[in-house]
Amino acid sequence: MIDEARSALVASSARLVLLSNSELLDNSLHQYLVDYPQLRLTRSNTLRFGLNDANLTLVDVGSFQDEDCLRILRQLRDTPTALVNAQPEQARRLLELHPWIKGVFYPCTSRGNFSRGVSVMLDGGDWLPRALMEKLLGRYRQLTHASRAIDDLSVREKQILALAGKGLSNSEIADRLHLSTHTIKSHIHNALSKLGASNRAQGASLVLGHVSEAGI
């Protein structure tokens, strides 16, 4: 019985580019795709002119320093891109910075999952490990909740948490705003309850991500 991924891949040709310094990874992926001659896989250790018109670009995260990896991903923004040889936490961070990335393959990815993932992405879909997708969805829900909750904060509550996020103590915030320390504590307690934050550092981080002191 012909595998669904194989039947989809056989239908048309496509050009894949692997950005990697690893000859071993290149050989492994060629073996994974040996049954699909219509897929042309080319390896390069730099993003040269003409490579960003590939149907799918595979970035070997393990081959590049963080700064170089981020630069490459910025250049590939308009190109279907997947991460290969990526660790779970590393992949999560990169996807939060570049949510347009279409797929992730961990070092332990099997031949079958790789070919199915390539098939899905060439067809316009996304291919993310389930656990990673759940983490990203959880993060999205957290940010959505925080955004709505911040709208419910008073101007004073936002101002106090913003100052707390800049390292000011309750007494320093009280002196700057000409309020009592008790009032500052009360505002912080109410704001954290609205945000569902467990401490002032978390609450301040959420507020500083949405507003600036000058804008409140």
KABEL-V610561 format. One record per residue. N is the residue number from 1. SS is DSSP state (A for helix, B for strand, O for the rest). PHI is phi in degrees with one decimal (NA if undefined). Layout:
N | SS | PHI
N | SS | PHI
This chain:
1 | O | NA
2 | O | -76.6
3 | O | -64.7
4 | A | -58.0
5 | A | -62.4
6 | A | -65.9
7 | A | -63.9
8 | A | -69.7
9 | A | -70.3
10 | A | -66.8
11 | O | -62.7
12 | O | -149.8
13 | O | -87.6
14 | B | -155.8
15 | B | -107.9
16 | B | -112.1
17 | B | -118.9
18 | B | -106.2
19 | B | -92.6
20 | O | -162.9
21 | O | -95.0
22 | O | -98.0
23 | A | -68.6
24 | A | -63.8
25 | A | -64.2
26 | A | -58.3
27 | A | -63.7
28 | A | -63.5
29 | A | -69.7
30 | A | -63.0
31 | A | -66.5
32 | A | -61.3
33 | O | -105.3
34 | O | -61.5
35 | O | -84.7
36 | O | -125.5
37 | O | -61.9
38 | O | -69.2
39 | B | -95.1
40 | B | -100.2
41 | B | -104.2
42 | B | -119.5
43 | B | -105.0
44 | B | -146.8
45 | O | -95.5
46 | O | -139.9
47 | O | -87.8
48 | O | -80.2
49 | O | -58.4
50 | O | 95.7
51 | A | -85.4
52 | A | -82.7
53 | A | -103.4
54 | O | -68.8
55 | O | -68.8
56 | B | -155.4
57 | B | -109.2
58 | B | -105.7
59 | B | -103.1
60 | B | -78.2
61 | A | -59.3
62 | A | -69.9
63 | A | -89.0
64 | O | -128.8
65 | O | -66.6
66 | A | -53.3
67 | A | -62.6
68 | A | -66.4
69 | A | -63.2
70 | A | -63.8
71 | A | -64.0
72 | A | -62.4
73 | A | -65.0
74 | A | -63.4
75 | A | -70.9
76 | O | -96.2
77 | O | -53.5
78 | O | -96.3
79 | O | -117.5
80 | O | -53.7
81 | B | -134.2
82 | B | -132.1
83 | B | -93.5
84 | B | -123.5
85 | O | 60.1
86 | O | -100.7
87 | O | -81.1
88 | A | -52.1
89 | A | -68.6
90 | A | -63.3
91 | A | -63.7
92 | A | -60.7
93 | A | -61.8
94 | A | -67.5
95 | A | -70.0
96 | A | -66.7
97 | A | -80.9
98 | O | -131.7
99 | O | -65.7
100 | O | -80.1
101 | O | -58.0
102 | O | -90.9
103 | B | -157.6
104 | B | -140.1
105 | B | -122.4
106 | O | -77.2
107 | O | -56.9
108 | O | -90.9
109 | O | -58.9
110 | O | -78.7
111 | A | -59.4
112 | A | -64.2
113 | A | -67.2
114 | A | -64.2
115 | A | -65.5
116 | A | -65.6
117 | A | -63.0
118 | A | -60.3
119 | A | -59.3
120 | A | -62.4
121 | A | -69.9
122 | A | -64.7
123 | O | -89.2
124 | O | 97.8
125 | O | -94.0
126 | O | -116.9
127 | B | -137.4
128 | O | -125.2
129 | O | -57.1
130 | A | -57.0
131 | A | -62.4
132 | A | -66.3
133 | A | -62.2
134 | A | -65.6
135 | A | -64.7
136 | A | -65.9
137 | A | -65.8
138 | A | -62.1
139 | A | -64.3
140 | A | -61.9
141 | A | -64.1
142 | A | -62.3
143 | A | -67.0
144 | A | -64.1
145 | A | -61.8
146 | A | -62.8
147 | A | -61.8
148 | A | -68.5
149 | A | -66.6
150 | A | -63.1
151 | A | -62.8
152 | A | -85.5
153 | O | -73.6
154 | O | -74.4
155 | A | -58.2
156 | A | -65.3
157 | A | -63.0
158 | A | -63.0
159 | A | -62.8
160 | A | -67.6
161 | A | -66.9
162 | A | -63.4
163 | A | -68.2
164 | A | -62.7
165 | A | -67.6
166 | O | -91.6
167 | O | 97.4
168 | O | -77.6
169 | O | -78.7
170 | A | -58.4
171 | A | -67.2
172 | A | -68.5
173 | A | -64.6
174 | A | -60.2
175 | A | -63.7
176 | A | -68.1
177 | A | -96.8
178 | O | 59.2
179 | O | -124.9
180 | O | -81.8
181 | A | -61.8
182 | A | -61.2
183 | A | -65.1
184 | A | -62.0
185 | A | -59.8
186 | A | -64.2
187 | A | -63.4
188 | A | -64.1
189 | A | -59.4
190 | A | -65.8
191 | A | -66.7
192 | A | -64.4
193 | A | -64.0
194 | A | -65.4
195 | A | -80.5
196 | O | 72.5
197 | O | -88.4
198 | O | -87.8
199 | O | -154.4
200 | A | -67.6
201 | A | -64.5
202 | A | -66.9
203 | A | -62.4
204 | A | -63.7
205 | A | -61.8
206 | A | -64.6
207 | A | -67.5
208 | A | -64.4
209 | O | -75.0
210 | O | -117.1
211 | O | -136.7
212 | O | -116.9
213 | A | -60.0
214 | A | -69.8
215 | A | -96.6
216 | O | -122.7
